[in-house]
Structure formats: structure tokens, C-alpha cells
Amino acid sequence: MNDFSFDSPRGKVSQRQMKVQEILRAALIDILQRGLTKEPILDNKMITITHVDVSPDLKHVKFIFLPFDEKKREDFIKGFKSANKQIRKEIAQRVQLKYVPSISFVFDDSISEIRKLDKIFLSNKVRNDLKS
């Protein structure tokens, strides 16, 4: 995949990007809920699209996802990779853009990071430090 930055030159996401992000997110959710990816691991499963990142030129999109069953992380990544072409086709039918963006899927690690922090904050050492 091309190395590109999703950040606009001014460091802010434009209104246009935000609008396209929401449209693409809704389209992907619809595709997954209707079981149109032709991938058993993805169709009709509980997957949360936590964030959508669109490049300033709207030609690239990154979907950050979190499946209900986090243990099958690699299976979901393989499923999205396998269904990439089908998902792009379905998005093209639903979203009116000049170009159908190239898409990538990234597992959302933020939940595991939050769990690590919770574990640290709940440890006896931190509790003792807070009491002091």
C-alpha cells in the first residue's frame, strides 16, 4: 500500500473529510450487516467500526475496527483482506464519489491498552502510592 498521510497540510480534518468518513462508515456497516462481503468471518458478526480515516484527496480510507470476539483478531484481518475487493465494489454502489477509495482495515488496539492501564492502576503498588 502507498505510504500516505491522512493528515491535511493544516493539521486538521476538513469538513468534507468528516462527511465522507461518516458516509463510508455507514456504508461499511450496512455491507457487514447485510452479509454482502461473502466472508463468513465478517458477515452478520458483531464488529464495531471505531474510527474511519480518509486521506485529504479522498482516495484512501482506513477503517479501524474492533470485533466482539477479540481472540479471532487475525481471522478478522484475513477476512477483511480477502473481502477487500467485494467491499470496494459494494461501497462504490452505495457512495457517490469521484473515485472509489482504496481501503485498508486496522484492528483497534485501544481497548487492550486501556485494559493494561486499568491493570496497572488497580495494582497494589499504585494503590499504596496513591494512599501516601
C-alpha positions in Angstrom: 0.0 0.0 0.0 1.2 3.5 -0.7 2.7 5.4 2.2 0.4 8.5 2.7 -0.7 10.7 5.5 -4.3 11.1 6.4 -3.5 14.5 8.0 -4.2 17.5 5.9 -1.5 20.1 5.4 -3.0 22.4 8.0 -3.1 19.5 10.6 -6.9 19.4 10.7 -9.5 17.2 9.1 -11.7 19.1 6.7 -15.5 19.2 6.9 -15.5 17.3 3.6 -13.3 14.6 5.0 -15.5 14.2 8.1 -18.6 14.0 5.9 -17.1 11.3 3.7 -15.9 9.4 6.8 -19.4 9.2 8.1 -20.8 8.2 4.8 -18.2 5.5 4.3 -18.7 4.2 7.9 -22.4 3.9 7.3 -21.9 2.1 4.0 -19.5 -0.4 5.5 -21.8 -1.1 8.5 -24.6 -1.7 6.0 -22.5 -4.1 3.9 -21.4 -6.1 7.0 -24.9 -6.2 8.5 -26.4 -7.4 5.2 -23.8 -10.1 4.8 -22.5 -8.9 1.4 -18.8 -9.5 1.9 -19.1 -13.2 1.1 -16.7 -13.8 4.0 -18.2 -16.0 6.8 -16.0 -14.4 9.5 -17.3 -10.9 8.7 -20.9 -11.3 7.6 -23.5 -10.7 10.3 -20.9 -10.6 13.0 -20.6 -8.1 15.8 -17.9 -5.7 14.6 -17.6 -2.1 15.7 -16.1 0.4 13.3 -14.5 2.6 15.9 -13.0 5.2 13.5 -12.7 6.0 9.8 -9.7 7.9 8.5 -9.9 9.4 5.0 -7.0 11.0 3.2 -7.4 14.7 2.2 -7.7 13.7 -1.5 -10.4 11.1 -0.5 -8.6 8.4 -2.5 -7.7 6.3 0.6 -9.7 5.2 3.6 -8.6 3.3 6.7 -11.3 1.6 8.8 -10.4 0.9 12.4 -12.4 -2.0 13.7 -13.0 -3.9 16.9 -14.7 -7.3 16.7 -16.8 -8.6 19.6 -14.5 -11.7 19.7 -11.1 -10.1 20.0 -9.4 -13.5 20.2 -10.0 -14.0 16.5 -8.2 -10.8 15.6 -6.0 -12.4 12.8 -9.1 -14.2 11.3 -10.9 -10.8 11.0 -7.8 -9.2 9.4 -7.6 -12.1 6.9 -11.3 -11.8 6.2 -11.2 -8.1 5.6 -8.1 -8.6 3.3 -9.9 -11.3 1.4 -13.1 -9.3 1.1 -11.4 -6.0 0.2 -12.4 -6.1 -3.5 -16.0 -7.0 -2.7 -16.3 -4.3 -0.1 -14.9 -1.7 -2.5 -17.5 -2.8 -5.1 -20.3 -2.6 -2.6 -19.1 0.9 -1.4 -19.0 2.1 -5.0 -22.7 1.1 -5.4 -23.7 3.0 -2.2 -21.5 6.1 -2.2 -21.3 8.7 -4.9 -17.7 9.8 -5.0 -15.5 10.7 -8.0 -13.1 7.9 -7.0 -13.7 4.7 -5.1 -11.1 4.9 -2.4 -8.6 2.2 -1.7 -9.4 0.7 1.6 -7.5 -0.8 4.5 -8.6 -2.3 7.8 -6.7 -1.9 11.1 -7.5 -3.7 14.3 -8.3 -1.2 17.1 -5.7 -1.8 19.9 -7.0 0.9 22.2 -9.2 -1.5 24.2 -6.2 -3.7 25.1 -4.2 -0.5 26.0 -7.0 0.6 28.3 -7.1 -2.8 30.0 -3.3 -2.7 30.5 -3.7 0.8 32.2 -6.6 -0.5 34.3 -4.5 -3.4 35.5 -1.6 -1.0 36.4 -3.9 1.4 38.2 -5.5 -1.4 40.2 -2.2 -2.9 41.2 -1.3 -2.8 44.9 1.9 -0.8 44.2 -0.1 2.0 42.6 -2.8 1.9 45.3 -0.1 2.2 48.0 1.5 5.1 46.2 -1.9 6.9 46.0 -2.5 6.4 49.7 0.8 8.1 50.6 
